[in-house]
């Protein structure tokens, strides 16, 4: 399995509310080890900026997303210099 796929699994475990605190700690340590090994770039540095922006824009239109998450998306987009129409 590639290091990138392993990292994705560890990141998913960190975001999963059903994973125990011990499991999240183990996933965080293994993710940190992968990043330190140089096999993958540190989290967030390999993302396609256009995809990230598109994801935040999609967040604003999704009726299942909390107002808090939408506000965060607006803040991120504005920090990137993208005009956002507040609803």
C-alpha positions in Angstrom: 0.0 0.0 0.0 1.3 3.4 -0.9 2.3 5.9 1.9 -0.3 8.3 0.5 -3.1 5.7 0.9 -1.9 4.9 4.4 -1.9 8.6 5.4 -5.5 8.8 4.0 -6.6 6.0 6.3 -5.0 7.6 9.3 -6.6 10.9 8.5 -10.0 9.2 8.2 -9.5 7.6 11.5 -8.8 11.0 13.1 -12.0 12.4 11.7 -14.2 9.4 12.5 -16.3 9.9 15.7 -16.5 6.2 16.2 -12.7 5.8 16.7 -11.6 5.7 20.3 -9.2 8.3 21.7 -6.5 5.6 21.8 -7.1 4.7 18.2 -6.9 8.4 17.2 -3.7 8.8 19.1 -2.2 5.8 17.4 -3.3 7.1 14.0 -1.9 10.6 14.7 1.5 9.0 15.7 1.6 6.9 12.6 0.6 9.8 10.4 3.3 11.9 12.0 5.9 9.1 11.4 4.9 9.0 7.7 5.3 12.7 7.3 8.7 12.7 9.1 9.9 9.8 6.9 9.5 12.0 3.8 7.4 9.4 2.0 4.5 11.9 1.9 4.3 15.7 2.2 3.0 17.2 5.4 -0.7 17.2 5.6 -2.3 19.9 3.5 0.7 20.7 1.3 -0.2 18.4 -1.6 -3.7 19.5 -2.2 -4.8 21.1 -5.5 -5.8 24.6 -4.7 -8.6 24.7 -7.2 -10.2 21.6 -5.6 -9.9 23.1 -2.1 -11.6 26.3 -3.2 -14.3 24.3 -5.0 -14.9 22.2 -1.9 -15.4 25.3 0.2 -17.8 26.8 -2.4 -19.8 23.5 -2.4 -20.0 23.7 1.4 -21.9 27.0 1.1 -24.5 25.4 -1.1 -25.0 22.2 0.8 -28.2 22.3 3.0 -26.8 19.5 5.2 -23.8 21.6 6.4 -24.0 23.5 9.7 -24.0 27.3 9.8 -20.7 27.1 11.7 -19.0 25.1 8.8 -20.4 27.6 6.3 -19.0 30.5 8.2 -15.6 28.8 8.3 -15.8 28.2 4.5 -16.6 31.9 4.0 -13.6 32.9 6.1 -11.2 30.6 4.2 -12.5 31.8 0.9 -12.2 35.5 1.9 -8.6 34.9 3.1 -7.8 33.5 -0.3 -9.2 36.7 -1.9 -12.4 35.2 -3.2 -15.6 37.2 -3.0 -18.4 35.4 -1.3 -22.0 36.4 -1.2 -23.3 36.0 2.3 -26.8 34.7 2.6 
